[in-house]
Amino acid sequence: MRRYILYKSKAQILALALALVSFGVFSQTSKDNYTGLWNDSNSWVGGTIPNSANPQNSVYIDGFITLQGNLTFSKNNVNLYVRDTLIINGDLTLGNNNDLSIFDGGVLIVTGSVFVANQVNIAGNGYFIVYGDFNKTGSSNQGSFTSDDSPSNVFIGGTIDVPGGWADDPGDVFNCSGTGYVGTEGCNWGNFDDILEDPIYEDLIEGSCSTKPVIDTQPTDVTASEGSIVTFSLTTSSTPVSYRWQIKENGGTVWSNIYNDGTYSGATTASLTVNSITTGMDGDHFRCIVKFDNGCSTKSDEATLTVGVGCSISLTSDAVTENQTICFNIAIQEITYSTTGATGATFSGLPNGVSGSWSADVVTLSGTPTEAGTFNYTVTLNSPCTPIAEGTIAITPAPIATVTIDPSGSACAGGNLSISLTLEGTGPYSFNLVSVQGGTEEVLQTVTSQVEPVGGFIFNVTCPEWIDNSVRPIEPTEYTFTLRNFVDSSGCAGVVTPATVDVWKRPETGPQYHIPNTYGE
């Protein structure tokens, strides 16, 4: 049996001797270094089993004894002395004048709660571990709870209900002067978070569990750049459970509890967040202890944090380029960023026709968008960097115009033509209506910032002249009617579908001449 050797208490040894002399109490003692059950006669010197419901004699524990059930003391001056290990799988009740002494190297574990009457003195100089609550009745000046150790080796998993001011003087277990355990905010006693850092937890408590929580998804290693925010997570299907994340610093051997502060959050949840990581955290290990209420727990796999050198990304092109509005089919203003510490970059959210590249610590976004809309893009530096850059490229759709001629297809030179426009876009509009024949253009109508009238734009023009090309038989002259400098309210150039008409020579009204047939001459 392993004993946890602490400082010896001369006061407790003296108290024991005085008790034996003063009261002449007979005692029942477990066999030295014997491991057995309370209700097994082989566990006790002389073979007599103490009555766990009301021991008639003081009980000394010199072996490793386990009691399945409650242990209740009620007879005056019958005390419990733990010099080795006693595990009570139930409650412990101490009546008036029933004292408890846990000696150096002694271990008392109560998986239920502890109930203490008015005049009870407890010396917790060994390990006193209570899974449930600790309750004390009576007044604050009756009884005591002391320990030779500071902080003590008393750990209570539940709530504490004692008279105000009881056992809270310096040297008392319930003193909270600010120099004790972190989990109890500086008190001389610890809670079940604090005991996780004590070797007795693995040696005795965790090793005795038959059922432990199951971790379904383990935390994984994380690589990130200095200043980043990282998260370690796990999942479990076991319920109900509690969580406690721990850290083992790079090169260290001791696991320490993590508490929520400016660096950590979620220390008692399934996900731990580490804020603003530093290069000093490089190589630190993290794990989580998932625990049932009875103290049985499972440790997660270790996850390692790798911190890369400082990474950055900053805009080097004009400030307006990061949030620009352009017209469809017009090249964007090139966007550039400088980076440090990166090994590359990935891009998302860019419109079709626009792409990004990274080379020699320079990010470049360029191209001509082939789709309209608002695109929120992101530039993400490759691992181990995590900084990102974001911006918006808004692409205004091009206005559309369709030209229609009446009469369509063909017309006589000098006749009348009706030209109408079908528009899609946002007015007002500006354009020049032109006719094109060969390489010659003629402006027929100019419109400047005009809202489309009801019924649309309609222009009545004279049909252009037929051009004699000295070809027989006579051929028509083709004219195309289209728009030049077509823009909408955004100033974006439009897309035009022109219309074409064949212009024929107007019939002559003077003398007609027959052209003789010369074929066969």
C-alpha positions in Angstrom: 0.0 0.0 0.0 1.4 3.4 -1.0 1.2 6.0 1.8 1.2 9.7 1.1 3.8 10.9 3.7 3.1 14.5 4.9 4.4 16.4 7.9 3.8 14.6 11.2 1.4 16.2 13.7 2.8 15.9 17.2 -0.4 17.6 18.4 -2.5 14.8 17.0 -0.3 12.1 18.4 -0.6 13.7 21.8 -4.3 14.1 21.4 -4.6 10.4 20.7 -2.6 9.4 23.7 -4.7 11.7 26.0 -7.9 10.3 24.6 -6.8 6.7 25.4 -5.8 7.6 28.9 -8.7 9.9 29.8 -11.5 7.8 28.4 -10.1 4.3 28.5 -11.9 3.6 25.2 -11.5 0.2 23.7 -10.7 0.3 20.0 -11.0 -1.8 16.8 -8.1 -1.7 14.4 -7.8 -2.9 10.8 -4.8 -5.1 10.0 -1.7 -3.3 9.2 -1.1 -3.0 5.4 -4.0 -5.3 4.8 -6.4 -4.6 1.9 -10.0 -5.7 2.4 -13.6 -4.9 2.9 -15.0 -3.3 6.1 -17.5 -6.1 6.5 -14.9 -8.9 6.2 -13.7 -10.2 9.5 -10.3 -10.9 7.9 -9.7 -7.1 7.7 -9.7 -6.6 11.4 -7.4 -7.5 14.2 -9.1 -10.1 16.3 -11.7 -10.7 13.6 -14.4 -8.4 15.0 -16.2 -6.2 12.5 -17.0 -2.6 13.7 -20.7 -1.8 13.4 -20.8 0.8 10.6 -24.2 2.1 11.7 -23.0 3.0 15.2 -19.5 1.9 16.2 -19.2 1.2 19.9 -15.4 1.7 20.0 -13.0 4.0 18.3 -11.8 2.7 14.9 -8.3 2.8 13.7 -7.5 2.3 10.0 -4.1 0.8 9.4 -4.7 -1.0 6.1 -6.6 -0.3 2.9 -10.3 -0.7 3.9 -13.4 -0.2 1.7 -16.9 0.2 3.1 -19.8 -0.3 0.8 -22.4 1.9 2.5 -22.7 4.7 5.1 -20.5 5.1 8.2 -22.3 6.7 11.1 -20.8 7.6 14.5 -23.2 8.6 17.3 -21.7 7.3 20.6 -19.9 9.9 22.6 -16.1 9.9 22.5 -16.0 7.2 19.8 -13.6 8.5 17.2 -12.2 7.6 13.8 -8.5 7.5 13.2 -7.2 7.1 9.7 -3.5 6.2 9.4 -3.7 4.4 6.1 -6.6 4.4 3.6 -10.4 4.2 4.1 -12.8 4.5 1.3 -16.5 5.0 2.2 -18.8 4.4 -0.7 -21.6 6.3 1.0 -22.0 9.1 3.6 -19.9 9.8 6.7 -21.8 11.1 9.8 -20.0 12.3 12.9 -22.2 13.0 16.0 -21.4 15.1 19.0 -18.0 14.4 20.5 -17.1 12.1 17.6 -13.7 13.3 16.4 -11.9 12.5 13.1 -8.1 12.4 12.8 -6.5 11.8 9.4 -2.8 11.3 10.1 0.2 12.1 7.8 0.1 9.5 5.1 -3.6 8.7 5.7 -6.3 8.9 3.1 -10.1 9.2 3.7 -12.3 9.2 0.7 -16.1 9.7 1.0 -18.0 9.2 -2.2 -21.1 10.6 -0.6 -21.5 13.6 1.7 -20.1 14.4 5.2 -22.4 15.4 8.1 -20.8 16.9 11.2 -22.6 17.6 14.5 -21.9 20.5 16.9 -18.9 19.4 19.0 -16.7 17.6 16.5 -13.0 18.2 16.0 -11.4 17.2 12.7 -7.7 17.1 12.1 -7.1 16.8 8.3 -3.4 16.2 8.2 -3.7 13.6 5.4 -5.9 13.4 2.4 -9.6 14.0 3.1 -11.6 13.7 -0.2 -15.3 14.3 -0.2 -17.2 13.7 -3.5 -20.4 15.3 -2.2 -21.3 18.1 0.3 -19.8 19.0 3.7 -22.4 20.0 6.3 -21.8 21.2 9.8 -24.5 22.0 12.4 -24.3 24.0 15.6 -22.5 27.2 16.4 -19.3 28.7 15.0 -17.4 28.3 18.3 -18.0 24.6 18.7 -15.7 22.0 17.1 -12.8 22.6 14.7 -11.3 21.6 11.3 -7.6 22.1 11.2 -4.6 20.9 9.1 -0.9 21.0 9.4 -0.6 21.7 5.7 -1.1 24.9 3.9 -2.9 24.5 1.6 -4.4 21.4 3.2 -5.1 18.1 1.4 -8.8 18.5 1.8 -10.9 18.4 -1.4 -14.6 18.8 -1.5 -16.6 18.2 -4.7 -20.0 19.5 -3.6 -21.2 22.5 -1.5 -20.1 23.5 1.9 -22.7 24.4 4.5 -21.2 25.4 7.9 -21.9 28.1 10.5 -20.5 31.4 9.5 -16.9 31.9 10.7 -16.4 28.2 11.5 -13.0 26.8 10.8 -11.9 29.9 8.9 -9.1 31.2 11.1 -5.4 31.0 9.9 -4.5 27.3 9.9 -8.1 26.2 9.6 -9.2 24.3 6.6 -11.9 26.7 5.5 -9.6 29.7 5.8 -9.6 31.7 2.5 -6.7 34.1 2.9 -5.9 34.1 -0.8 -2.8 31.8 -0.7 -4.6 28.5 -1.3 -6.1 26.7 -4.2 -7.0 28.4 -7.5 -10.3 26.5 -7.9 -11.5 27.8 -4.5 -10.1 31.3 -5.1 -7.3 31.1 -2.6 -8.9 28.9 0.1 -7.0 26.3 2.2 -9.2 23.6 0.8 -9.6 22.6 -2.8 -12.4 21.5 -5.1 -12.4 18.7 -7.7 -10.7 20.9 -10.2 -7.8 21.3 -7.8 -7.4 17.6 -7.1 -6.9 16.9 -10.8 -3.4 18.4 -10.3 -2.6 16.1 -7.3 -0.9 12.8 -7.9 -3.4 11.0 -5.7 -6.0 11.6 -8.4 -4.4 9.2 -10.8 -3.0 6.9 -8.2 -6.2 6.3 -6.2 -9.4 7.9 -7.5 -9.2 7.5 -11.2 -7.7 4.0 -11.0 -10.6 2.7 -8.9 -13.3 3.6 -11.5 -15.0 0.8 -13.4 -16.9 3.2 -15.8 -15.5 6.3 -17.3 -16.7 8.9 -19.8 -16.2 8.1 -23.5 -14.5 10.7 -25.7 -15.9 10.4 -29.3 -13.8 13.1 -31.0 -10.3 13.9 -29.7 -8.7 17.4 -29.8 -6.2 17.8 -32.6 -3.0 19.7 -33.1 -3.3 23.4 -34.1 -0.8 25.5 -36.1 -1.4 29.2 -36.2 0.5 32.5 -36.4 1.4 34.7 -33.5 -1.6 36.8 -32.4 -4.2 34.4 -33.7 -7.1 32.9 -31.8 -7.2 29.1 -31.8 -9.6 26.5 -30.4 -9.2 23.0 -29.1 -12.4 20.9 -29.0 -13.7 17.4 -28.2 -17.0 15.6 -28.2 -18.4 13.0 -25.9 -21.7 11.1 -25.8 -21.4 10.5 -22.1 -23.7 12.4 -19.8 -23.7 14.2 -17.4 -20.1 15.2 -17.4 -17.9 18.2 -16.5 -14.8 19.5 -18.4 -11.5 20.8 -17.2 -8.8 21.8 -19.7 -5.2 21.5 -18.7 -1.9 22.7 -20.1 1.6 21.2 -20.1 4.1 23.8 -21.2 6.7 23.0 -23.8 9.5 21.1 -22.1 7.5 20.6 -18.9 6.2 17.5 -17.2 3.4 18.8 -15.1 -0.2 19.3 -16.2 -1.8 22.4 -14.7 -5.5 23.4 -14.7 -6.6 26.2 -17.1 -8.9 28.9 -15.8 -10.8 31.5 -17.7 -8.9 34.8 -18.0 -7.7 37.2 -20.7 -5.9 34.3 -22.4 -8.3 31.4 -22.1 -12.0 31.0 -22.3 -14.2 27.9 -22.3 -11.9 26.2 -19.7 -14.8 24.1 -18.4 -16.5 23.4 -21.7 -15.9 21.0 -24.6 -14.1 23.8 -26.5 -11.1 25.8 -25.2 -10.3 29.1 -26.9 -6.8 30.5 -26.6 -6.7 34.2 -27.4 -3.8 36.1 -28.9 -1.3 33.3 -28.9 2.4 34.1 -28.5 5.6 32.5 -29.7 6.2 31.6 -26.0 3.3 29.1 -26.4 4.9 27.3 -29.2 5.0 23.6 -28.4 2.6 23.8 -25.4 0.4 20.8 -25.0 -3.4 20.8 -24.1 -5.7 18.2 -22.9 -9.2 18.0 -21.3 -10.3 15.8 -18.4 -13.9 14.7 -18.9 -15.4 13.7 -15.5 -18.5 12.1 -14.1 -20.0 13.5 -10.9 -18.5 10.5 -9.0 -15.0 11.6 -9.9 -14.4 9.0 -12.6 -12.8 10.6 -15.6 -11.2 10.2 -18.9 -8.2 12.2 -20.2 -8.3 13.3 -23.8 -5.4 12.9 -26.2 -2.8 15.7 -26.0 -3.0 18.4 -28.7 0.1 20.5 -29.5 0.0 24.2 -30.4 2.5 25.3 -33.0 3.0 29.0 -33.2 4.4 30.4 -36.5 6.3 33.7 -36.9 4.3 36.8 -37.0 2.2 37.1 -40.2 0.6 40.1 -41.7 -1.2 41.4 -44.8 -1.7 45.0 -45.6 -3.1 46.9 -48.6 -0.6 48.6 -50.8 -2.8 49.8 -53.7 -5.0 52.9 -53.4 -7.5 52.7 -50.6 -10.4 52.8 -52.9 -9.4 49.7 -54.7 -10.3 47.5 -51.8 -14.0 48.5 -52.1 -14.6 49.5 -55.8 -17.6 49.8 -58.1 -17.0 49.2 -61.8 -18.9 48.5 -64.9 -19.5 45.1 -66.4 -16.7 44.0 -68.8 -14.4 46.7 -67.6 -11.1 45.6 -65.9 -11.0 46.2 -62.2 -8.5 48.6 -60.6 -5.7 46.3 -59.7 -5.6 45.4 -55.9 -2.3 44.6 -54.2 -1.3 43.6 -50.7 2.0 43.1 -49.1 2.5 40.1 -46.8 5.0 38.9 -44.2 5.5 35.4 -42.9 3.2 33.8 -45.4 3.9 30.8 -47.7 1.0 31.6 -50.1 -2.6 32.7 -50.2 -6.0 31.5 -51.1 -8.8 33.5 -52.5 -12.6 33.3 -52.3 -15.6 35.4 -53.3 -14.1 36.9 -56.5 -16.3 37.4 -59.5 -15.7 35.3 -62.7 -13.0 36.9 -64.7 -11.1 38.2 -61.7 -8.3 36.1 -60.1 -5.7 36.4 -57.3 -2.1 35.5 -57.1 0.7 35.5 -54.4 4.4 35.8 -55.2 7.3 37.1 -53.2 5.1 38.4 -50.4 2.8 40.3 -52.8 -0.8 39.5 -53.4 -2.4 40.8 -56.6 -6.0 40.8 -57.7 -6.8 41.6 -61.3 -8.9 40.8 -64.3 -12.1 41.8 -66.1 -15.4 40.7 -64.5 -17.7 38.7 -66.7 -20.7 38.8 -64.3 -22.5 41.5 -62.5 -23.3 41.8 -58.8 -21.7 42.6 -55.5 -18.8 40.3 -54.5 -17.3 40.2 -51.0 -13.9 38.6 -51.4 -11.4 37.2 -48.9 -7.7 36.8 -49.1 -6.4 34.1 -46.6 -2.7 33.6 -46.0 -1.6 30.0 -45.9 -0.7 28.1 -42.8 0.8 28.8 -40.3 -0.6 32.3 -40.9 -4.2 33.1 -40.3 -4.6 36.9 -41.0 -7.0 37.7 -43.8 -7.9 40.7 -46.0 -11.4 41.4 -47.1 -12.9 43.8 -49.7 -15.9 44.3 -52.0 -16.0 44.5 -55.8 -19.4 45.8 -57.0 -20.0 45.3 -60.7 -22.8 47.3 -62.4 -24.6 45.4 -65.2 -24.3 47.0 -68.7 -27.4 48.7 -70.1 -28.8 46.9 -73.2 -30.4 48.4 -76.3 -32.1 46.7 -79.2 -32.7 48.7 -82.4 -35.8 48.1 -84.4 -36.6 49.6 -87.9 -40.0 50.0 -89.5 -40.4 49.1 -92.3 -38.0 46.3 -91.6 -35.8 44.6 -94.1 -35.9 47.0 -97.0 -36.9 50.6 -97.9 -36.7 53.0 -100.7 -34.2 55.8 -100.8 -35.6 59.1 -99.5 -38.6 57.4 -97.8 -39.5 57.5 -94.2 -38.1 55.2 -91.5 -39.3 54.7 -87.9 -36.4 53.7 -85.6 -37.4 52.5 -82.0 -35.2 51.4 -79.1 -35.9 48.8 -76.5 -33.8 49.5 -73.4 -32.8 47.5 -70.3 -31.0 49.4 -67.6 -31.3 52.4 -65.3 -31.9 55.8 -66.9 -31.4 58.5 -67.7 -29.5 57.5 -70.9 -27.1 59.1 -73.3 -26.3 58.0 -76.8 -25.9 58.9 -80.5 -28.1 57.3 -83.0 -26.1 56.7 -86.2 -26.4 55.1 -89.6 -23.4 53.2 -90.9 -22.7 52.4 -94.5 -19.4 50.9 -95.3 -16.9 52.9 -93.4 -19.0 56.0 -93.2 -21.1 57.0 -90.2 -23.7 59.7 -89.9 -25.1 60.9 -86.6 -28.9 61.0 -86.9 -29.9 61.9 -83.3 -28.1 62.9 -80.1 -29.7 62.1 -76.7 -28.1 63.4 -73.5 -29.1 62.2 -70.0 -32.7 61.7 -70.9 -35.2 59.4 -69.2 -36.8 56.9 -71.4 -40.2 58.4 -72.4 -43.4 56.5 -72.1 -43.6 54.1 -75.1 -39.8 54.2 -75.5 -37.5 56.2 -77.7 -38.8 56.5 -81.3 -37.1 58.4 -84.1 -38.5 59.2 -87.5 -35.7 59.7 -90.1 -35.4 59.9 -93.8 -34.2 56.8 -95.5 -30.6 57.3 -96.8 -29.8 57.5 -100.5 -29.2 54.6 -102.7 -25.6 54.4 -103.9 -25.0 53.5 -107.5 -22.5 50.8 -107.6 -22.7 50.5 -111.5 -23.8 46.9 -111.2 -26.4 45.4 -113.3 -28.9 44.2 -112.3 -29.3 47.0 -109.6 -28.3 46.0 -106.1 -29.6 47.6 -102.8 -27.4 49.6 -100.5 -27.2 48.1 -96.9 -27.4 50.5 -94.0 -26.9 49.7 -90.3 -28.6 51.7 -87.6 -27.0 51.5 -84.1 -26.0 53.5 -81.0 -22.7 55.1 -80.2 -21.5 56.3 -76.7 -24.5 54.5 -75.2 -24.3 54.8 -71.3 -26.8 54.7 -68.5 -27.0 56.6 -65.2 -23.9 54.8 -63.8 -21.8 55.8 -66.8 -21.5 52.2 -67.8 -21.2 51.5 -71.6 -24.1 49.6 -73.0 -24.5 46.6 -75.3 -26.4 47.3 -78.5 -28.1 45.0 -81.0 -28.2 47.0 -84.2 -30.7 46.8 -87.1 -30.0 46.6 -90.8 -32.1 47.8 -93.8 -31.6 47.4 -97.6 -32.1 50.7 -99.4 -33.3 50.5 -103.0 -33.1 53.1 -105.7 -36.4 55.0 -106.0 -38.1 54.2 -109.4 -37.4 56.9 -112.1 -40.3 59.0 -113.3 -38.7 60.4 -116.5 -38.2 58.7 -119.9 -37.3 55.0 -119.7 -34.6 53.4 -121.8 -34.4 49.8 -122.8 -31.1 48.3 -122.4 -30.6 46.0 -125.5 -29.8 42.4 -125.0 -26.2 41.9 -126.1 -26.0 38.3 -125.2 -24.8 36.2 -128.1 -23.2 39.0 -130.1 
